[in-house]
């Protein structure tokens, strides 16, 4: 199972390599090998995800 910490690490990596626009829920889900549904179970919205990461 992917943890919130795993997802945050991917978000930070994407921010570093692709910039703000490169952090999409699709990209995060693909990189963590989870569905977008599972991603939204961990973080209710993209804003929550980004706020937690930053």
Secondary structure by P-SEA (a helix, b strand, c coil): cccaaaaaaaaaaaaaccccccccaaaaaaaacccaaaaaaacccaaaaaaaac
